[in-house]
Amino acid sequence: MTASAIIFKFDNMSVQYISDTKGQVTAVQVPIKEWEMIKSKYPDVDNIDTSIPEWHKEIIDERLEALKRNPDMILPIETLFDELDN
C-alpha cells in the first residue's frame, strides 16, 4: 500500500489528509491562503502548545466514542465557526 492523501472541502476550504502506507493519518495540510485567513482570525494559533496533557487525551477519547455511538451529534464545521464568532 502506498501513502495517500484525501481532500475534503469545508465551506470553500480544501483540507488534505495525508496517510502513511498503513492507512494511518499522519498529517493535515491546509492551503496557505486558508492558513493565512485562519491566522488573521485567530492570531494566537501559532502559539498553541503542541503537547497535550494525558487527561485531555482521555476526554477526547471519550468524546470520540460518544460520536461513534451517536453520529447524529456531528455538526457541520460552519456551525463551529459560527459559535466561535459569537
TIVEXZA-807336 format. One record per residue (C-alpha): x, y, z; residue number from 1; residue in three letters. Coordinates in steps of 0.001 Angstrom, whole numbers, plus 500000, padded with zeros to 6 digits. Last residue first. Example, Ala and Ser with C-alpha at 12.3 -4.5 7.8 and 13.67 -1.06 7.14 Angstrom:
2
x->513670&y->498940&z->507140&resi->2&resn->SER
x->512300&y->495500&z->507800&resi->1&resn->ALA
//
This chain:
86
x->479790&y->534688&z->518850&resi->86&resn->ASN
x->482496&y->534019&z->516236&resi->85&resn->ASP
x->483372&y->530672&z->517805&resi->84&resn->LEU
x->479755&y->529511&z->517532&resi->83&resn->GLU
x->479625&y->530449&z->513835&resi->82&resn->ASP
x->482918&y->528606&z->513227&resi->81&resn->PHE
x->481510&y->525518&z->514930&resi->80&resn->LEU
x->478344&y->525631&z->512823&resi->79&resn->THR
x->480477&y->526025&z->509691&resi->78&resn->GLU
x->482226&y->522779&z->510621&resi->77&resn->ILE
x->478943&y->520927&z->510017&resi->76&resn->PRO
x->477517&y->519079&z->513035&resi->75&resn->LEU
x->478226&y->515609&z->514392&resi->74&resn->ILE
x->475756&y->514594&z->517115&resi->73&resn->MET
x->473907&y->512429&z->514567&resi->72&resn->ASP
x->476920&y->510076&z->514768&resi->71&resn->PRO
x->475656&y->508683&z->518101&resi->70&resn->ASN
x->477720&y->505694&z->519280&resi->69&resn->ARG
x->480770&y->506741&z->517260&resi->68&resn->LYS
x->480316&y->510306&z->518494&resi->67&resn->LEU
x->480281&y->509116&z->522120&resi->66&resn->ALA
x->483492&y->507151&z->521459&resi->65&resn->GLU
x->485109&y->510289&z->520044&resi->64&resn->LEU
x->484005&y->512219&z->523117&resi->63&resn->ARG
x->485542&y->509689&z->525489&resi->62&resn->GLU
x->488806&y->509639&z->523503&resi->61&resn->ASP
x->488944&y->513444&z->523570&resi->60&resn->ILE
x->488413&y->513457&z->527335&resi->59&resn->ILE
x->491188&y->510890&z->527786&resi->58&resn->GLU
x->493528&y->512924&z->525577&resi->57&resn->LYS
x->492870&y->515987&z->527702&resi->56&resn->HIS
x->493733&y->513985&z->530835&resi->55&resn->TRP
x->497021&y->512931&z->529205&resi->54&resn->GLU
x->498113&y->516537&z->528719&resi->53&resn->PRO
x->498529&y->517619&z->525088&resi->52&resn->ILE
x->501890&y->518929&z->523942&resi->51&resn->SER
x->501694&y->521133&z->520857&resi->50&resn->THR
x->501366&y->524404&z->522756&resi->49&resn->ASP
x->499409&y->526865&z->520645&resi->48&resn->ILE
x->501450&y->529934&z->519816&resi->47&resn->ASN
x->500888&y->529923&z->516047&resi->46&resn->ASP
x->497092&y->529925&z->516574&resi->45&resn->VAL
x->497337&y->533087&z->518687&resi->44&resn->ASP
x->496164&y->535372&z->515854&resi->43&resn->PRO
x->492783&y->533583&z->515365&resi->42&resn->TYR
x->491003&y->535374&z->512502&resi->41&resn->LYS
x->494197&y->536548&z->510799&resi->40&resn->SER
x->495828&y->533164&z->511409&resi->39&resn->LYS
x->492818&y->531321&z->509981&resi->38&resn->ILE
x->492879&y->533516&z->506869&resi->37&resn->MET
x->496643&y->532937&z->506489&resi->36&resn->GLU
x->496023&y->529194&z->506747&resi->35&resn->TRP
x->493283&y->529463&z->504095&resi->34&resn->GLU
x->495680&y->531115&z->501637&resi->33&resn->LYS
x->498433&y->528656&z->502596&resi->32&resn->ILE
x->496323&y->525636&z->501629&resi->31&resn->PRO
x->495626&y->523393&z->504626&resi->30&resn->VAL
x->497505&y->520147&z->505054&resi->29&resn->GLN
x->496743&y->517504&z->507663&resi->28&resn->VAL
x->499311&y->514952&z->508709&resi->27&resn->ALA
x->499896&y->511332&z->509716&resi->26&resn->THR
x->496553&y->509687&z->509015&resi->25&resn->VAL
x->497085&y->505940&z->509378&resi->24&resn->GLN
x->496470&y->503932&z->506193&resi->23&resn->GLY
x->499357&y->501561&z->506793&resi->22&resn->LYS
x->501401&y->503114&z->503952&resi->21&resn->THR
x->501090&y->506503&z->505632&resi->20&resn->ASP
x->498157&y->508889&z->505428&resi->19&resn->SER
x->497931&y->512550&z->504445&resi->18&resn->ILE
x->494655&y->514395&z->504979&resi->17&resn->TYR
x->494124&y->517387&z->502692&resi->16&resn->GLN
x->491804&y->520202&z->503688&resi->15&resn->VAL
x->490318&y->522331&z->500922&resi->14&resn->SER
x->488427&y->525366&z->502219&resi->13&resn->MET
x->485412&y->526613&z->500212&resi->12&resn->ASN
x->482941&y->525871&z->503030&resi->11&resn->ASP
x->484857&y->522809&z->504239&resi->10&resn->PHE
x->486241&y->520821&z->501303&resi->9&resn->LYS
x->487871&y->517441&z->501880&resi->8&resn->PHE
x->490990&y->516071&z->500171&resi->7&resn->ILE
x->492332&y->512601&z->500861&resi->6&resn->ILE
x->496033&y->511909&z->500508&resi->5&resn->ALA
x->497870&y->508653&z->500099&resi->4&resn->SER
x->500918&y->506693&z->501156&resi->3&resn->ALA
x->501311&y->503479&z->499210&resi->2&resn->THR
x->500000&y->500000&z->500000&resi->1&resn->MET
//
